[in-house]
């Protein structure tokens, strides 16, 4: 089980982050970027899971600049509140928070960034803009289509669902065409298929995507 710590960002903001340590020597550092629902129970379980797999894992609270202690449910009210917070948060500020989280786990060696939903977009942007990111994993990042002019500067793995109503498959095809070095996997699933607290959860796709992510991170952070 992890614990909450406080991060200091380069622009002198204090934000919370959930940090979990592996049992032995870390395989590397891993910054987990949240969905629009905050660093909630699901994201904390994700962090704990990657720590159990050997990573020094941390999830910065990317909404703390707008509202502290955000933990939303996977329902219509939670979606509406999360979208409103996402619109108030900026990608540039999220990347400042990612940098602070990377500094917190720097002792583990090479550091990767992995994110879901809005966090998937943040992960793609981090791969393009943040120095020191050794690898990035982006799950169904709805904003990636707006960032295709930017080139990732590290190996990147992406996961999409072919039933995702928020990310048309033509966007996925543009990722493949514009970034041939990116690894793109498409699953027979919808948006949020990784989260076992959502109706769109798809266990087979989630397990396969996670296995691929672990293999990718081990290769690039080891």
Long-range contacts (C-beta under 8 A, 24 or more apart in sequence): 1-48, 2-44, 2-47, 2-48, 2-51, 2-57, 5-58, 5-104, 7-60, 7-97, 7-100, 7-101, 7-103, 7-104, 8-100, 9-96, 9-97, 9-99, 9-100, 10-96, 10-99, 10-100, 11-93, 11-96, 13-64, 13-65, 13-96, 13-97, 14-64, 15-60, 15-61, 15-62, 15-64, 15-65, 15-97, 15-100, 16-60, 16-61, 16-64, 16-68, 16-69, 17-58, 17-59, 17-60, 17-61, 17-100, 17-101, 17-104, 18-43, 18-44, 18-47, 18-58, 18-59, 18-61, 19-47, 19-56, 19-57, 19-58, 19-104, 19-105, 20-47, 20-48, 20-50, 20-51, 20-56, 20-57, 20-58, 21-51, 21-56, 22-51, 22-52, 22-53, 22-54, 22-55, 22-56, 23-52, 24-54, 26-54, 26-55, 26-56, 26-105, 26-107, 26-108, 26-109, 27-53, 27-54, 27-55, 27-108, 27-217, 27-218, 27-221, 27-222, 28-55, 28-56, 28-108, 28-109, 28-110, 28-111, 28-112, 28-134, 28-217, 28-221, 28-222, 29-55, 29-56, 29-57, 29-58, 29-102, 29-105, 29-106, 29-107, 29-108, 29-109, 29-110, 29-111, 29-112, 29-221, 30-55, 30-56, 30-57, 30-58, 30-105, 30-111, 30-112, 30-113, 30-114, 30-217, 30-221, 31-57, 31-58, 31-59, 31-60, 31-98, 31-101, 31-102, 31-105, 31-111, 31-112, 31-113, 31-114, 31-126, 32-57, 32-58, 32-59, 32-114, 32-115, 32-119, 33-59, 33-60, 33-62, 33-94, 33-98, 33-113, 33-114, 33-115, 33-116, 33-118, 33-119, 33-120, 33-122, 33-123, 33-126, 34-59, 34-61, 34-62, 34-63, 34-115, 34-116, 34-118, 34-119, 35-82, 35-116, 35-117, 35-118, 35-119, 35-192, 35-195, 36-72, 36-79, 36-82, 36-83, 36-85, 36-86, 36-117, 36-118, 37-70, 37-71, 37-72, 37-73, 37-74, 37-78, 37-82, 38-63, 38-69, 38-70, 38-71, 38-72, 38-82, 38-85, 39-70, 39-71, 40-70, 40-71, 40-72, 40-73, 41-71, 41-197, 42-195, 42-196, 42-197, 43-116, 46-116, 50-114, 53-214, 55-108, 55-217, 55-221, 56-105, 56-107, 56-108, 57-105, 58-101, 58-104, 58-105, 59-101, 60-97, 60-98, 60-100, 60-101, 61-97, 62-89, 62-93, 62-94, 62-97, 62-118, 62-119, 62-122, 63-89, 64-97, 65-89, 65-93, 65-97, 74-192, 74-195, 74-197, 74-198, 74-199, 86-118, 91-121, 91-122, 91-125, 91-143, 94-122, 94-125, 95-122, 95-125, 95-126, 95-129, 95-130, 98-122, 98-126, 98-130, 99-130, 102-130, 102-132, 102-133, 109-221, 110-134, 110-135, 110-220, 110-221, 110-222, 111-221, 112-136, 112-137, 112-217, 112-220, 112-221, 113-137, 114-138, 114-139, 114-213, 114-217, 115-139, 115-141, 116-140, 116-192, 116-194, 116-195, 117-141, 117-142, 117-191, 117-192, 118-142, 118-143, 120-144, 120-158, 121-147, 124-150, 124-152, 124-156, 124-158, 125-150, 127-152, 127-153, 127-154, 127-156, 128-152, 128-153, 134-220, 134-221, 135-216, 135-217, 135-220, 135-221, 137-213, 137-216, 137-217, 139-194, 139-209, 140-164, 140-166, 140-167, 140-191, 140-192, 140-193, 141-167, 142-166, 142-167, 142-191, 144-171, 144-175, 145-171, 145-174, 145-175, 148-174, 148-175, 148-178, 148-179, 151-179, 152-179, 152-181, 152-182, 154-220, 155-181, 155-183, 155-216, 155-220, 156-181, 156-182, 156-183, 157-182, 157-183, 157-185, 157-212, 157-213, 157-216, 158-182, 158-183, 158-184, 158-185, 159-185, 159-187, 159-194, 159-209, 159-212, 159-213, 160-184, 160-185, 160-186, 160-187, 161-186, 161-187, 161-188, 161-189, 161-190, 161-191, 161-193, 161-200, 161-202, 161-205, 162-186, 162-187, 162-188, 162-189, 163-188, 163-189, 163-190, 164-189, 164-190, 164-191, 165-190, 165-191, 166-191, 167-191, 183-216, 185-209, 185-212
